[in-house]
């Protein structure tokens, strides 16, 4: 992992930790701040992928997948940015769907790491299972919005700690002669 990728992962983890604390201390409006940040991040990622597609990826094999990814990220970003005036339960459902997606991706990455023989698959597996468990808890307690916000914010804090640990973990180098 490059130094820039480590910096990016740790910065994202710190930002996620701050958002979890904001959501935990102010459950009435904290989720709107989280949604705003998620929307801006998704839109920025979508624009970055669009720029990458038009500058280089359109000449690559399967470069259209970058365009599809950019359009999907932009759509989710615009959706997240437009959810400020809808009832709170819909925002929480949207956040739970994003958390479910993250947990599923972590599980898939852990299976891939286990298949390759990496030793970090256990942490990714635990992270994915805990993400999905948090979503299940949110679904069980969906009638009480404040409880769901507290559960989701503790999940964000946990996810951020795992990201920060991942950013500082040693990575192995493979030298090919």
trRosetta pair geometry for C-beta under 8 A, 3 or more apart (Angstrom, degrees):
i j d omega theta_ij theta_ji phi_ij phi_ji
1 5 4.9 -118 -173 87 90 128
1 6 5.7 108 129 -57 116 87
1 9 8.0 -20 -177 -3 142 140
1 171 4.6 142 9 -25 93 160
2 5 4.7 97 56 7 79 101
2 6 7.1 -139 98 -4 43 86
3 6 5.6 -51 -150 36 34 114
3 7 6.3 37 152 -20 65 105
4 7 5.6 -53 -148 36 32 113
4 8 6.3 34 153 -21 65 106
5 8 5.5 -52 -144 36 33 113
5 9 6.3 31 157 -18 66 105
6 9 5.9 -57 -147 37 29 108
6 10 6.2 22 158 -13 66 109
6 167 4.9 114 -161 -167 68 82
6 168 7.4 95 -161 -77 112 38
7 10 6.0 -58 -144 41 28 106
7 11 6.0 27 158 -19 65 111
7 167 7.7 124 -60 -161 13 124
8 11 5.9 -56 -143 38 26 110
8 12 6.2 26 157 -17 63 109
9 12 5.8 -56 -147 38 28 110
9 13 6.3 30 152 -20 63 107
9 163 5.7 -154 176 180 86 91
9 164 7.8 164 133 -96 86 31
9 166 6.0 -98 165 97 141 101
9 167 3.9 -179 96 -86 110 102
10 13 5.5 -54 -148 37 32 114
10 14 6.4 32 154 -19 66 103
10 163 7.4 166 -100 134 31 89
10 164 5.6 68 -130 -126 71 69
10 167 3.8 176 -59 138 82 166
10 168 7.1 76 -88 -45 118 82
11 14 5.8 -52 -147 35 31 109
11 15 6.3 31 154 -16 64 107
12 15 5.7 -54 -146 39 31 112
12 16 6.2 33 154 -20 64 108
12 163 6.1 -97 95 167 94 149
13 16 5.6 -54 -144 38 30 112
13 17 6.3 34 154 -22 64 104
13 160 4.6 126 -167 -165 68 69
13 161 7.3 131 -171 -64 116 12
13 162 7.8 -153 -123 71 120 47
13 163 3.3 -170 -87 95 107 112
13 164 3.9 -178 132 -54 154 75
13 166 7.8 167 -66 45 139 94
13 167 6.3 -128 1 -9 139 132
14 17 5.6 -51 -148 33 32 114
14 18 6.5 32 153 -18 64 103
14 160 7.1 125 -72 -172 14 118
14 164 6.9 88 -55 -86 68 115
15 18 5.8 -53 -149 36 32 110
15 19 6.4 31 152 -17 65 106
15 37 7.2 -174 166 -179 115 142
15 160 7.8 -156 68 -123 45 121
16 19 5.7 -54 -147 38 32 112
16 20 6.4 36 152 -22 64 104
16 156 5.7 -148 175 -178 89 89
16 157 7.9 174 132 -94 85 29
16 159 6.1 -85 154 97 144 100
16 160 3.7 -173 94 -87 105 105
16 163 6.5 81 38 29 143 148
17 20 5.7 -53 -150 34 31 113
17 21 6.6 30 153 -17 64 104
17 156 7.6 168 -98 136 29 87
17 157 5.9 68 -132 -129 67 64
17 160 3.7 -177 -59 132 76 156
17 161 7.1 93 -92 -54 113 64
17 164 7.5 10 -39 -35 132 129
18 21 5.7 -54 -150 36 33 111
18 22 6.4 34 152 -19 66 105
19 22 5.6 -51 -145 37 34 112
19 23 6.2 33 155 -17 65 107
19 30 7.8 132 -176 179 64 95
19 33 6.8 -165 -135 114 86 101
19 34 4.9 106 -177 -103 119 88
19 37 6.1 -119 -96 48 135 155
19 156 6.0 -93 95 166 95 146
20 23 5.7 -56 -146 39 30 110
20 24 6.1 29 155 -20 65 109
20 153 4.7 132 -160 -171 70 73
20 154 7.2 112 -170 -85 119 16
20 155 7.8 -156 -121 71 121 46
20 156 3.5 -174 -86 97 105 109
20 157 3.8 -178 135 -57 155 74
20 159 8.0 163 -64 45 137 91
20 160 6.2 -133 -2 -2 134 134
21 24 5.6 -55 -143 37 30 111
21 25 6.2 19 162 -11 66 109
21 153 7.6 141 -60 -178 15 116
21 157 7.0 91 -54 -90 67 111
22 25 6.3 -62 -142 42 25 101
22 26 6.2 -34 177 39 63 103
22 30 4.8 165 130 -136 78 103
22 33 5.7 -65 131 81 143 147
22 34 7.4 173 82 -54 114 88
23 26 7.2 -83 -130 65 18 65
23 27 6.6 52 175 -104 62 57
23 30 3.5 157 -110 139 46 131
23 31 6.0 73 -127 -68 106 58
23 33 7.5 -148 -69 61 77 105
23 34 5.6 14 -69 -40 123 132
23 149 6.1 -147 173 -179 98 94
23 152 7.0 -79 149 97 147 95
23 153 3.8 -166 99 -98 112 117
23 156 6.6 77 39 35 142 149
24 27 7.2 1 -145 -66 19 85
24 30 7.2 -170 7 -177 29 174
24 149 7.9 169 -96 139 40 89
24 150 6.5 75 -127 -127 75 64
24 153 4.1 177 -62 134 80 147
24 154 7.1 88 -92 -58 121 65
24 157 7.3 10 -36 -40 137 129
25 30 7.1 131 60 -76 63 139
26 29 5.6 -30 143 53 116 82
26 30 4.5 141 83 -49 80 101
27 30 5.8 -47 -106 26 25 119
27 31 7.4 29 -166 -24 55 98
27 145 7.7 145 154 127 117 86
27 146 5.0 86 122 -135 155 77
27 149 4.0 120 -149 105 105 149
27 150 6.5 -36 -92 -54 135 74
27 153 7.5 -109 -98 -21 87 141
29 32 5.3 -45 -168 30 66 117
29 33 6.8 67 139 -20 79 97
30 33 5.7 -54 -156 33 41 111
30 34 6.4 40 149 -17 70 105
30 149 6.8 112 66 -172 114 124
30 153 7.0 13 123 -88 144 131
31 34 5.4 -51 -147 39 39 114
31 35 6.1 42 152 -22 68 105
31 88 7.0 95 68 -152 146 94
31 91 5.6 114 139 128 126 130
31 92 6.7 -40 -150 -77 156 76
31 95 6.8 -96 -154 -36 108 153
31 149 5.9 -100 -51 -120 117 108
31 152 7.7 46 -102 88 107 143
32 35 5.5 -52 -145 38 32 113
32 36 6.3 37 153 -22 64 103
32 84 6.0 69 -145 -132 109 83
32 91 7.4 -37 -83 -157 61 162
33 36 5.6 -52 -149 33 31 113
33 37 6.5 28 154 -15 64 105
34 37 5.9 -57 -149 38 31 108
34 38 6.2 30 154 -17 66 108
34 95 7.0 41 115 -110 128 133
34 156 7.5 -91 -127 -98 138 160
35 38 5.7 -53 -142 39 31 111
35 39 6.1 34 157 -21 64 108
35 80 5.4 -164 -174 -174 81 90
35 81 7.9 164 145 -86 90 31
35 83 5.9 -103 -178 77 144 114
35 84 7.2 172 100 -84 134 70
35 91 5.8 -62 -71 -156 147 114
35 94 7.5 59 -118 91 113 129
35 95 7.1 -90 -81 -68 89 106
36 39 5.7 -56 -147 37 28 112
36 40 6.4 25 156 -15 64 106
36 80 7.8 171 -92 142 20 99
36 81 7.1 68 -125 -113 57 67
36 84 7.6 41 -72 -85 93 112
37 40 5.8 -54 -146 38 31 109
37 41 6.2 32 155 -20 65 108
38 41 5.7 -56 -146 38 29 112
38 42 6.3 26 157 -16 65 108
38 80 5.1 -117 100 -167 98 155
38 95 7.8 177 -12 -107 167 84
38 98 6.9 -12 -160 -141 147 172
39 42 5.9 -56 -144 38 28 107
39 43 6.2 25 158 -16 64 108
39 77 5.1 108 -166 -163 59 62
39 78 7.5 109 -157 -72 104 11
39 79 7.7 -151 -114 74 101 49
39 80 3.3 -161 -82 100 90 107
39 81 3.8 144 176 -57 147 74
39 83 7.9 -170 -70 28 132 98
40 43 5.8 -56 -144 39 30 109
40 44 6.1 31 157 -19 65 107
40 77 7.2 105 -79 -155 8 108
40 81 7.4 97 -55 -82 58 109
41 44 5.8 -55 -146 37 28 110
41 45 6.3 27 155 -17 63 107
41 77 7.5 -153 74 -110 46 106
42 45 5.7 -54 -145 38 31 111
42 46 6.2 34 154 -21 64 106
42 73 5.2 -160 -173 -175 79 78
42 74 7.4 167 141 -92 88 20
42 76 4.9 -101 -177 97 152 97
42 77 3.3 -167 98 -75 98 88
42 80 6.1 108 31 20 138 138
43 46 5.5 -53 -147 36 32 114
43 47 6.3 30 156 -15 66 105
43 73 7.6 167 -90 140 21 87
43 74 6.1 63 -125 -127 61 61
43 77 3.4 164 -55 160 70 150
43 78 6.8 99 -89 -52 107 61
43 81 7.0 22 -41 -33 133 133
44 47 5.9 -55 -147 39 30 108
44 48 6.2 33 153 -22 64 107
44 77 7.7 165 8 -122 51 150
45 48 5.6 -53 -145 36 31 114
45 49 6.4 28 156 -15 65 105
45 73 4.8 -103 99 -180 102 147
45 77 7.5 175 46 -60 88 131
46 49 5.9 -57 -148 38 30 107
46 50 6.4 32 152 -20 64 105
46 70 5.0 107 -160 -168 65 63
46 71 7.2 102 -152 -82 112 11
46 72 7.7 -158 -107 73 108 44
46 73 3.6 -171 -75 98 88 100
46 74 3.4 155 172 -58 157 73
46 75 7.9 153 -108 5 150 51
46 76 8.0 169 -56 47 128 83
46 77 5.6 -123 0 5 132 137
47 50 5.5 -51 -145 35 34 114
47 51 6.4 36 155 -18 65 103
47 70 7.6 114 -65 -158 12 105
47 74 7.1 99 -49 -90 62 105
48 51 5.8 -53 -151 36 30 111
48 52 6.4 31 150 -19 63 107
48 70 7.9 -153 72 -117 51 101
49 52 5.3 -51 -144 38 35 115
49 53 6.3 41 154 -24 66 101
49 66 5.6 -160 -173 180 98 84
49 67 7.7 171 142 -96 101 25
49 69 5.5 -111 -173 100 158 100
49 70 3.5 -159 100 -85 111 94
49 73 6.3 105 22 33 138 142
50 53 5.6 -50 -148 32 31 112
50 54 6.4 17 160 -7 65 107
50 67 7.4 67 -112 -125 62 63
50 70 4.4 139 -59 -178 70 148
50 71 8.0 95 -81 -59 101 59
50 74 7.4 38 -41 -49 125 132
51 54 6.2 -62 -144 44 28 100
51 55 5.9 15 162 -10 66 117
52 55 6.1 -64 -136 45 24 102
52 56 6.1 -46 -174 45 63 99
52 57 5.4 51 135 -17 83 119
52 66 6.0 -106 101 178 108 138
52 70 7.8 -174 49 -72 95 128
53 56 7.7 -103 -136 59 10 57
53 57 4.4 -58 -116 59 50 119
53 58 5.7 74 172 -47 71 85
53 63 6.5 131 -140 167 78 96
53 66 4.6 176 -84 109 95 113
53 67 4.7 104 -137 -74 156 77
53 70 6.0 -96 -15 -11 133 148
54 57 8.0 4 -6 43 24 86
54 58 6.5 29 -112 -17 31 126
56 59 6.5 -75 -174 36 45 103
56 60 6.9 38 143 -28 78 111
56 63 8.0 -148 118 -132 57 129
57 60 5.1 -53 -151 25 51 119
57 63 3.9 156 157 -152 74 101
57 66 4.1 -28 159 41 163 156
57 67 7.3 -176 103 -38 126 78
58 63 5.0 171 -103 126 20 145
58 64 7.8 61 -120 -71 64 60
58 67 7.6 57 -85 -50 85 120
59 63 6.6 88 43 -48 28 162
60 63 4.0 123 59 -68 84 106
60 66 7.9 65 57 -6 125 132
62 65 5.0 7 164 -1 92 118
63 66 5.6 -38 -171 22 58 114
63 67 7.2 58 137 -15 70 98
64 67 5.1 -47 -157 34 50 116
64 68 6.4 52 146 -20 73 99
65 68 5.5 -49 -146 36 37 112
65 69 6.2 41 152 -20 66 104
66 69 5.6 -52 -147 38 31 113
66 70 6.3 35 152 -23 64 105
67 70 5.6 -53 -148 34 31 113
67 71 6.4 28 156 -17 65 104
68 71 5.9 -55 -148 36 31 108
68 72 6.3 29 155 -17 65 107
69 72 5.9 -57 -147 38 30 109
69 73 6.2 28 156 -17 65 108
70 73 5.9 -56 -146 38 28 109
70 74 6.3 28 156 -17 64 108
71 74 5.7 -55 -147 38 30 112
71 75 6.3 34 153 -22 64 105
72 75 5.7 -52 -148 34 31 112
72 76 6.5 26 156 -13 65 105
73 76 5.9 -56 -147 40 31 107
73 77 6.2 33 153 -21 65 109
74 77 5.5 -56 -145 38 31 114
74 78 6.2 29 158 -16 67 105
75 78 6.0 -55 -146 38 29 107
75 79 6.2 30 154 -20 64 108
76 79 5.5 -52 -144 38 32 115
76 80 6.2 33 156 -20 66 104
77 80 5.8 -53 -146 36 29 109
77 81 6.3 25 155 -15 63 108
78 81 5.7 -57 -145 40 32 110
78 82 6.2 21 158 -14 66 112
79 82 6.0 -66 -145 41 27 103
79 83 6.6 36 156 -37 63 107
79 94 7.5 -166 135 -140 111 138
80 83 6.0 -51 -150 16 31 117
80 94 7.0 164 -102 153 76 140
81 84 7.5 -22 173 -26 42 103
83 86 5.3 -55 -157 26 68 119
83 90 6.7 -145 -154 113 113 106
83 91 5.4 140 148 -97 124 87
83 94 6.2 -71 -117 9 170 164
86 90 4.7 -54 132 65 127 139
86 91 6.6 153 79 -45 100 87
87 90 5.4 95 70 3 77 101
87 91 7.7 -147 105 -2 44 89
88 91 5.6 -56 -155 36 42 113
88 92 6.3 39 151 -18 72 105
88 145 5.5 45 113 -146 133 145
89 92 5.6 -54 -148 38 34 111
89 93 6.4 38 151 -21 66 103
89 142 7.1 73 -144 179 105 97
89 145 6.6 -101 -78 -96 74 109
90 93 5.6 -49 -146 34 34 112
90 94 6.5 37 152 -20 64 102
91 94 5.6 -52 -151 35 32 113
91 95 6.4 30 151 -16 65 105
92 95 5.6 -52 -146 39 35 111
92 96 6.3 38 152 -22 65 104
92 138 7.0 -162 168 -176 108 123
92 142 7.5 160 112 -137 134 84
92 145 6.8 -154 -36 -140 153 85
92 148 5.3 47 -163 130 146 138
92 149 7.2 -91 -103 -71 120 71
92 152 7.0 -145 -145 -34 91 156
93 96 5.5 -52 -147 36 33 113
93 97 6.5 37 152 -22 64 101
94 97 5.7 -51 -151 31 32 112
94 98 6.7 31 151 -16 63 103
95 98 5.6 -52 -150 37 35 112
95 99 6.3 35 151 -18 66 106
95 152 6.0 49 126 -157 132 147
96 99 5.5 -54 -145 39 34 112
96 100 6.2 40 152 -23 66 103
96 135 5.1 117 -163 -137 92 91
96 138 5.2 -159 -102 100 122 147
96 139 7.1 118 -164 -59 154 82
96 152 7.3 -93 -77 -100 75 121
97 100 5.6 -49 -147 34 32 114
97 101 6.5 35 152 -20 62 103
98 101 5.6 -52 -151 34 32 114
98 102 6.5 32 151 -18 64 104
99 102 5.6 -51 -148 36 34 112
99 103 6.4 35 153 -18 65 105
99 131 5.8 -161 173 -173 85 96
99 134 6.4 -88 162 92 141 115
99 135 5.3 175 101 -74 114 104
99 138 7.9 93 63 7 149 151
99 152 7.1 -129 -50 -137 155 93
99 155 6.4 35 -143 133 140 145
100 103 5.8 -54 -147 38 31 110
100 104 6.3 31 155 -18 65 107
100 131 7.5 160 -104 141 28 101
100 132 6.6 68 -128 -110 68 72
100 135 4.9 80 -74 -108 86 165
101 104 5.8 -56 -147 37 29 111
101 105 6.4 30 155 -19 64 107
102 105 5.8 -55 -148 36 30 111
102 106 6.4 32 154 -20 64 105
102 131 5.7 -125 97 -162 94 154
102 159 7.3 21 139 -133 147 142
103 106 5.7 -53 -149 35 32 112
103 107 6.5 34 153 -19 65 103
103 127 7.7 -156 -123 131 67 67
103 128 4.7 115 -170 -158 65 61
103 129 7.4 143 -164 -46 110 10
103 130 7.7 -150 -119 73 113 48
103 131 2.9 -165 -84 96 104 119
103 132 4.2 165 149 -48 153 76
103 134 7.9 -176 -67 41 137 97
103 135 6.8 -117 5 -8 149 127
104 107 5.7 -52 -151 34 34 112
104 108 6.4 31 153 -16 65 105
104 128 7.0 110 -79 -155 12 111
104 132 7.4 90 -58 -75 65 112
105 108 5.7 -55 -148 38 33 110
105 109 6.2 33 153 -18 66 106
105 128 7.6 -155 71 -109 44 111
106 109 5.7 -54 -145 38 31 111
106 110 6.3 33 154 -22 65 104
106 124 5.2 -161 -175 -174 84 81
106 125 7.6 173 141 -88 93 19
106 127 4.9 -109 -176 99 151 102
106 128 3.3 -168 94 -73 104 93
106 131 6.3 115 29 13 139 141
107 110 5.7 -54 -148 33 31 111
107 111 6.6 31 154 -18 64 102
107 124 7.7 168 -87 142 23 89
107 125 6.6 65 -121 -126 62 58
107 128 3.7 167 -53 159 73 157
107 129 7.2 100 -86 -53 105 62
107 132 7.7 19 -41 -27 130 131
108 111 5.8 -51 -150 34 33 111
108 112 6.5 33 152 -17 64 106
108 128 8.0 155 7 -114 53 153
109 112 5.6 -54 -148 38 34 112
109 113 6.2 34 153 -18 67 106
109 124 5.3 -105 97 -177 102 146
109 128 7.8 170 44 -57 89 131
110 113 5.6 -52 -144 39 33 111
110 114 6.3 35 154 -21 65 105
110 121 4.5 109 -163 -164 74 77
110 122 7.5 115 -150 -64 119 12
110 124 3.7 -176 -77 100 94 107
110 125 3.9 150 178 -62 161 73
110 127 8.0 166 -56 47 127 92
110 128 6.1 -122 -2 4 130 135
111 114 5.7 -53 -146 35 30 112
111 115 6.4 32 154 -21 63 106
111 121 7.5 112 -61 -153 15 122
112 115 5.7 -54 -149 34 31 113
112 116 6.5 23 155 -13 65 108
113 116 5.9 -60 -146 41 32 106
113 118 4.0 -67 -171 55 92 125
113 120 5.9 -76 -180 74 152 79
113 121 3.9 -178 96 -81 111 93
113 124 6.3 106 23 33 144 147
114 117 7.7 48 -179 -71 29 22
114 118 7.2 -78 -67 51 28 78
114 121 4.1 121 -60 -162 79 170
114 125 7.8 44 -46 -54 125 125
118 121 5.7 122 83 -37 91 92
119 122 7.7 -28 169 8 56 101
120 123 5.5 -44 -170 35 73 112
120 124 6.3 69 136 -16 84 104
120 169 7.2 99 -107 147 134 157
121 124 5.7 -61 -150 44 39 110
121 125 5.9 44 153 -26 72 107
122 125 5.6 -53 -145 36 30 114
122 126 6.3 30 156 -17 64 105
123 126 5.8 -54 -147 37 30 110
123 127 6.3 32 153 -20 63 108
123 162 7.1 162 170 -150 104 105
123 165 7.7 -130 -166 109 145 130
123 166 7.7 168 126 -81 138 92
124 127 5.5 -53 -145 37 32 114
124 128 6.3 31 157 -18 65 106
125 128 5.9 -57 -149 37 28 109
125 129 6.3 25 156 -15 64 108
126 129 5.9 -56 -144 39 30 109
126 130 6.1 26 158 -16 65 110
127 130 5.9 -58 -144 40 26 108
127 131 6.3 31 155 -22 63 106
127 159 7.3 97 -160 -116 105 69
127 162 5.0 118 -107 -163 126 164
128 131 5.7 -52 -147 33 31 113
128 132 6.5 24 157 -12 64 105
129 132 5.9 -59 -151 41 31 107
129 133 6.2 34 150 -22 66 108
130 133 5.3 -51 -143 37 35 115
130 134 6.4 41 155 -23 65 100
130 155 7.6 174 141 -130 92 88
130 158 6.5 -103 138 135 138 147
131 134 5.8 -52 -152 31 30 112
131 135 6.8 30 150 -17 62 103
131 155 6.7 102 -122 -165 58 117
131 159 6.9 65 -91 -85 103 112
132 135 5.5 -50 -151 34 38 114
132 136 6.5 41 150 -20 66 102
133 136 5.5 -50 -149 35 35 113
133 137 6.5 37 151 -18 65 102
134 137 5.6 -51 -149 36 33 112
134 138 6.4 36 150 -20 64 103
134 151 6.1 164 -160 160 83 96
134 152 6.9 115 164 -104 115 47
134 154 7.6 -161 -125 85 122 87
134 155 3.8 88 -156 -93 162 135
134 158 7.9 -172 -63 47 143 136
135 138 5.5 -52 -150 35 34 114
135 139 6.5 34 151 -19 65 102
136 139 5.7 -52 -150 35 33 111
136 140 6.5 35 151 -21 65 104
137 140 5.6 -52 -147 34 33 112
137 141 6.3 -1 164 11 67 109
137 151 5.0 -153 115 -160 119 147
138 141 6.5 -73 -140 56 26 87
138 142 6.5 62 153 -77 62 79
138 148 4.8 77 -145 -142 83 92
138 151 5.4 -170 -76 94 77 133
138 152 5.9 55 -92 -62 130 94
139 142 5.6 -12 -152 -40 33 116
141 144 5.5 -48 176 49 92 96
141 147 4.4 -91 158 112 136 129
141 148 5.6 -175 101 -67 96 75
141 151 6.6 130 56 -15 135 146
142 148 6.0 53 -112 -76 45 137
144 147 4.1 51 100 12 114 115
144 148 6.8 161 91 -14 62 85
145 148 5.6 -57 -150 37 36 111
145 149 6.3 36 153 -21 69 104
146 149 5.6 -51 -147 35 34 112
146 150 6.4 35 153 -19 66 104
147 150 5.7 -54 -149 36 32 111
147 151 6.3 31 153 -17 66 106
148 151 5.7 -53 -145 39 32 110
148 152 6.0 28 157 -16 66 110
149 152 5.8 -57 -142 41 28 109
149 153 6.1 27 158 -19 64 109
150 153 5.9 -55 -142 37 27 108
150 154 6.5 26 158 -16 62 104
151 154 6.1 -57 -151 36 29 107
151 155 6.5 31 150 -19 62 107
152 155 5.4 -55 -152 37 34 116
152 156 6.5 39 149 -21 66 101
153 156 5.4 -46 -148 33 38 114
153 157 6.5 40 152 -19 65 100
154 157 5.5 -49 -147 35 37 113
154 158 6.3 38 152 -19 65 103
155 158 5.7 -52 -145 37 32 111
155 159 6.2 34 155 -19 65 106
156 159 5.6 -54 -144 38 30 112
156 160 6.3 31 155 -21 64 106
157 160 5.8 -54 -149 34 30 111
157 161 6.6 31 153 -20 63 103
158 161 5.8 -54 -152 33 33 110
158 162 6.5 31 152 -16 65 105
159 162 5.7 -55 -151 37 33 111
159 163 6.4 35 151 -20 66 105
160 163 5.5 -51 -148 35 34 113
160 164 6.4 34 154 -19 66 103
161 164 5.8 -53 -148 36 32 110
161 165 6.4 33 152 -18 64 105
162 165 5.7 -53 -148 37 32 112
162 166 6.3 35 152 -21 65 106
163 166 5.5 -54 -148 36 32 113
163 167 6.4 35 153 -23 65 104
164 167 5.6 -51 -150 32 33 114
164 168 6.7 14 157 -4 65 107
165 168 6.3 -70 -150 46 30 97
165 169 6.2 45 152 -45 67 103
166 169 5.6 -42 -143 11 32 119
